[in-house]
Amino acid sequence: MFLLALGFDQLSKEGARFLGYSTTFNPGISLGWLGGAAAPEILTGLTIAVIVFLWYQFKNAWMEHPVIAGIFFGAGLGNVLDRVWYGSVRSWLPLPG
């Protein structure tokens, strides 16, 4: 499930761009918070630290629900890859703002 979620995350972003949807880049976290205040490397490291922390903190719960864990961690790694490759997280879902 992890690889499926990761693949869907990346393919949906590329597919949306291919189909003409507007892709935005979020350099910050959570809807743009800290957008210009922190370097991408810091946010990438912070994202990885949170993912690792959540894995170890709730390891038993993740093991009981492998589908949920796969989706959560697959999408999380998709965002980490976006930060490494683009310096921002890609999004194609329009948000009011």
Secondary structure, 3 states (H helix, E strand, C coil): CHHHHHHHHHHHHHHHHHCCCCCEEECCECCCECCCCCCHHHHHHHHHHHHHHHHHHCHHHHHHCHHHHHHHHHHHHHHHHHHHHHCCEEECCCCCC
